[in-house]
Amino acid sequence: MTISKLEDGRWLADVEPIKGRRFRKKFKTKGEAQRFESMVRSQVALNPAWNPKPKDRRRLLVLIERWKLLHGHALVDVERTDLVLRRMAEALGDPVASELTGAQYTAYRAARLASGISGKTVNIQLGYLKSLFNVLLQLGEIDYPDPLAKVRPLKLQERELSFLSKADIAKVFYSLRHHCKTPHVEMVATICLATGCRWGEAQALVPERVRAGAVHFVNTKSKRRRSVPIPVELEARIHAHFKVYGLFSNCRDSFDYAVKVSGVSLPAGQKTHVLRHTFASHYMMNGGNILTLQRVLGHASLNMTMRYAHLAPDHLQDVLTLGPIRDFRHFFDTGAELPKLAELEA
């Protein structure tokens, strides 16, 4: 008897391909049991000493350690990602990684959402976990596919990007100059506003990266170097700042404080990133080119930059002249002439 059905509904594969070599394993379906029997017989025929590889019983925290050692160490933000993964593993009860199910994860996700965590955050964290399994599979560290492969990220309502108006910019920079003791925060904010760079990119600048009328960013999020022109006066101010105060230090909190004091209201999660949105938004409103903006911001995909396209002065203006309403302006414009029937039938 090689395959038999058990009382609990599962199937037992009991295979003895050669005398003295017996393999037993339980499966949910008869088909899985049959495939196991076929695989065992073929493997033993090729190599009588063959033994099936034991099931991977390592827990999620152990795999996170392996991921960090084999792959994560090369990432710019490895420590933050590692911390996020560990907290997720602990919240899930540090399960045997190969036995993690979509139901387990979605229950955890529901609890996170109920506690006030945003949908965007849980989607990012799901991406981290999926990436961990996929990377370890590619490296041969595990021999099973991503157990969360069928779990889809939440569909989120696209939110409108917030940016500072000219009046808001004036208020924030007044607050930076008069209410912040940190000497670096105003200069870092100025660089962000002038170039559209990320706060961390500006904060990491050294004098050698500000030259020839441009700021040269390295170690960026997209792993690509880029250069953005700046006024010669700003270049001189940056070098003068370095001579007096030295290299920039972490001053994010000072910026957040200045915004709060200024009275300018920002959506949750914006903070320093609002300067990047502000640069991109004003650039497009002033007639900038979307492809140039992509290069300036360092976006790997144009889709990301297209979020700002609607701010261009001529965005979708063809609707006014090419849509059918052009022939029926009298519907809403009392000064428009009524079209003649012959004209409409032409």
C-alpha positions in Angstrom: 0.0 0.0 0.0 1.7 3.2 -1.1 -1.1 5.9 -0.9 -4.0 5.8 1.5 -6.6 8.2 2.8 -6.5 9.0 6.5 -9.5 9.5 8.8 -8.8 13.3 9.0 -9.1 13.6 5.2 -5.4 13.8 4.4 -3.5 11.4 2.2 -0.5 9.3 3.3 2.2 8.4 0.9 4.1 5.3 2.1 6.8 4.6 -0.4 9.4 1.8 -0.3 11.2 2.1 -3.7 13.9 -0.5 -2.7 13.9 -2.9 0.3 15.0 -1.1 3.4 14.4 2.4 2.1 11.0 3.7 3.2 9.6 7.2 2.9 6.3 8.4 4.5 4.7 11.8 4.2 1.2 13.3 4.6 -0.5 15.6 2.1 -3.7 17.5 1.8 -4.6 16.0 -1.6 -4.1 12.7 -3.3 -2.4 14.4 -6.3 0.3 15.8 -4.0 0.8 12.3 -2.5 1.1 10.7 -6.0 3.6 13.3 -7.1 5.7 12.7 -4.0 5.7 8.9 -4.7 6.8 9.5 -8.3 9.5 11.9 -7.2 10.8 9.5 -4.6 11.0 6.5 -6.9 12.8 8.5 -9.7 15.3 10.0 -7.2 16.1 6.7 -5.6 16.5 5.0 -9.0 19.2 7.6 -9.9 20.8 7.5 -6.5 20.0 4.8 -4.0 21.5 6.8 -1.1 19.2 9.8 -1.8 17.2 11.3 1.0 14.5 14.0 0.8 15.5 17.4 2.1 13.9 18.0 5.5 11.4 20.8 5.7 12.8 24.2 6.5 11.8 24.9 10.1 13.6 28.2 10.5 11.6 31.0 12.0 11.1 34.4 10.4 13.6 36.2 12.7 16.3 33.8 11.6 15.5 34.4 7.9 15.7 38.2 8.6 19.2 37.7 9.9 20.2 35.7 6.8 18.6 38.3 4.5 20.6 41.1 6.2 23.9 39.0 6.0 23.4 37.9 2.3 21.6 41.0 0.8 20.5 43.7 3.1 24.0 44.9 4.1 24.3 46.4 0.7 21.2 48.6 1.1 21.5 52.3 2.0 18.7 52.0 4.7 19.4 48.5 5.9 19.1 49.3 9.6 15.7 50.9 9.2 14.4 48.1 7.0 15.8 45.4 9.3 14.1 47.1 12.3 10.7 47.2 10.4 11.1 43.5 9.5 11.9 42.4 13.0 9.0 44.3 14.5 6.7 42.6 11.9 8.1 39.2 12.8 7.6 39.7 16.5 4.0 41.0 16.0 3.3 37.9 13.9 4.6 35.7 16.7 7.8 34.8 14.9 6.2 31.9 12.9 8.0 29.2 11.1 8.7 31.2 7.9 7.6 28.4 5.5 4.3 28.0 7.3 3.4 31.7 7.3 0.0 32.1 5.6 -1.8 34.9 3.8 -4.6 34.7 6.4 -2.1 35.2 9.3 -0.6 38.3 7.5 -4.0 39.9 6.6 -5.2 39.5 10.2 -2.0 41.3 11.4 -2.6 44.0 8.8 -6.1 44.5 9.9 -5.0 45.0 13.4 -2.3 47.5 12.3 -4.9 49.5 10.3 -7.3 49.5 13.3 -4.5 50.9 15.5 -4.2 53.9 13.1 -1.3 52.9 10.9 -1.9 54.2 7.3 -2.6 52.0 4.4 0.5 53.3 2.6 2.7 52.2 5.5 1.3 48.7 5.6 1.7 48.4 1.9 5.4 49.4 2.1 5.9 46.9 4.9 4.3 44.1 2.9 6.7 44.9 0.1 9.6 44.5 2.5 8.4 41.1 3.6 7.7 39.9 0.0 11.1 41.1 -1.1 12.8 39.2 1.7 11.3 35.8 0.6 12.0 36.5 -3.1 15.6 37.5 -2.5 16.3 34.5 -0.3 14.7 32.2 -3.0 16.8 33.7 -5.7 19.9 33.2 -3.6 19.1 29.6 -2.9 18.7 30.2 0.8 15.2 28.8 0.8 13.6 26.3 -1.5 9.9 27.5 -1.3 8.2 30.4 -3.0 7.0 33.6 -1.2 4.2 32.4 1.1 2.6 35.8 0.8 2.6 35.8 -3.1 -1.2 36.0 -3.3 -1.6 38.8 -0.7 -2.2 42.0 -2.6 -1.4 45.5 -1.4 -4.3 47.6 -0.4 -5.8 49.9 -3.1 -5.4 53.4 -1.8 -7.1 56.6 -2.9 -4.5 58.7 -4.6 -4.1 61.8 -2.5 -3.4 65.3 -3.8 0.2 66.4 -3.3 0.6 69.3 -1.0 3.0 72.1 -1.7 3.8 75.5 -0.2 2.5 78.7 -1.8 4.7 81.7 -2.2 3.2 83.1 1.0 3.7 79.8 2.8 7.4 79.7 1.7 7.9 83.2 3.1 6.3 82.2 6.5 8.3 79.0 6.8 11.7 80.7 6.0 10.9 83.6 8.3 10.3 81.0 11.1 13.5 79.1 10.2 15.6 82.3 10.5 14.0 83.7 13.7 12.9 80.7 15.7 15.6 78.0 15.1 18.8 77.8 17.0 20.3 75.2 14.7 22.6 77.0 12.3 22.2 74.5 9.5 18.5 74.2 9.1 17.8 77.3 6.9 20.7 76.5 4.5 19.6 72.8 4.1 16.0 74.0 3.5 17.2 76.5 0.9 19.1 73.8 -1.0 16.0 71.6 -1.0 13.8 74.4 -2.3 16.4 75.4 -4.9 17.1 71.9 -6.3 14.1 69.7 -5.3 16.4 67.2 -3.5 15.4 65.1 -0.6 16.3 66.4 2.9 18.8 63.6 3.5 20.5 64.3 0.2 21.0 68.0 1.1 22.1 67.2 4.7 24.8 64.8 3.3 26.4 67.4 1.1 30.1 68.2 1.5 31.9 71.3 -0.1 33.4 69.1 -2.9 29.9 68.4 -4.1 29.0 72.0 -4.6 31.0 73.3 -7.6 30.8 74.8 -11.1 27.3 76.3 -10.5 25.7 73.0 -9.5 25.0 70.7 -6.6 26.2 67.1 -7.3 24.2 64.5 -5.4 25.6 61.0 -4.8 24.4 58.0 -2.7 20.8 58.8 -3.7 17.7 56.7 -3.3 17.8 55.6 -6.9 21.5 54.8 -6.7 22.1 57.3 -9.5 24.2 60.4 -9.3 22.7 63.7 -10.5 23.6 67.3 -10.8 21.3 70.3 -10.4 22.2 73.9 -11.4 22.0 76.5 -8.7 22.6 80.3 -8.7 26.2 81.3 -8.3 25.2 83.4 -5.3 23.7 80.4 -3.6 26.9 78.4 -4.3 28.9 81.1 -2.6 26.6 81.1 0.4 26.8 77.4 0.8 30.6 77.5 0.8 30.6 80.4 3.3 28.3 78.4 5.5 30.6 75.4 5.5 33.6 77.6 6.4 31.8 79.1 9.4 29.7 76.2 10.7 31.2 73.0 9.3 29.3 70.2 7.7 25.6 69.9 8.0 24.2 67.9 11.0 20.7 66.3 11.4 18.2 69.2 11.6 14.9 67.6 10.6 13.3 68.3 13.9 14.3 72.0 13.7 12.5 72.2 10.4 9.4 70.5 11.8 9.4 73.0 14.7 9.8 76.0 12.3 6.8 74.9 10.3 4.7 74.5 13.4 5.6 77.9 14.6 4.9 79.5 11.2 1.3 78.4 11.3 1.5 76.7 7.9 -0.6 73.5 8.0 0.8 70.4 6.3 -0.8 67.0 5.6 0.3 64.1 7.8 3.6 62.7 6.7 4.8 65.7 4.6 7.2 67.6 6.8 10.6 68.1 5.1 9.4 66.4 1.9 7.0 69.3 1.3 10.0 71.2 0.0 10.6 68.7 -2.7 6.9 68.8 -3.7 7.1 72.6 -3.6 10.0 72.7 -6.0 8.4 70.3 -8.5 5.0 72.1 -8.3 6.3 75.6 -8.9 8.6 74.4 -11.6 5.7 72.9 -13.5 3.4 75.9 -12.9 6.1 78.1 -14.3 6.1 76.1 -17.6 8.8 73.6 -16.8 9.4 70.4 -18.9 8.2 67.1 -17.3 11.2 65.1 -18.7 13.6 67.7 -17.3 11.8 67.5 -13.9 12.2 63.7 -13.9 16.0 64.1 -14.3 16.2 66.9 -11.7 14.3 64.8 -9.1 16.1 61.6 -9.9 12.9 59.6 -10.5 13.6 56.2 -12.0 10.2 56.2 -13.6 8.4 59.0 -15.4 5.1 57.7 -13.8 6.3 59.1 -10.5 7.0 62.5 -12.0 3.7 62.6 -13.8 2.0 63.4 -10.5 3.0 67.0 -11.1 2.0 67.2 -14.8 -1.5 68.7 -14.0 0.2 71.8 -12.7 1.5 72.8 -16.1 -0.3 75.9 -17.5 -1.2 74.1 -20.7 -2.1 70.8 -19.1 -5.2 69.3 -20.9 -6.1 72.7 -22.4 -7.0 71.0 -25.6 -10.2 69.9 -23.8 -11.5 73.5 -24.3 -11.0 73.5 -28.1 -11.4 69.9 -29.1 -14.3 68.7 -26.9 -17.9 68.6 -28.2 -19.0 71.3 -25.8 -17.2 73.9 -28.1 -20.2 73.7 -30.4 -22.7 74.1 -27.6 -21.4 77.1 -25.6 -24.9 78.5 -25.5 -25.7 75.9 -22.9 -23.8 78.0 -20.3 -22.6 81.1 -22.1 -25.4 83.6 -22.6 -23.3 85.6 -25.0 -22.6 82.7 -27.4 -24.4 82.4 -30.7 -26.9 79.5 -31.2 -25.4 77.1 -33.8 -27.4 76.6 -37.0 -28.8 73.1 -37.6 -27.0 72.9 -40.9 -23.7 73.5 -39.2 -24.3 70.8 -36.7 -25.3 68.3 -39.4 -22.3 69.1 -41.6 
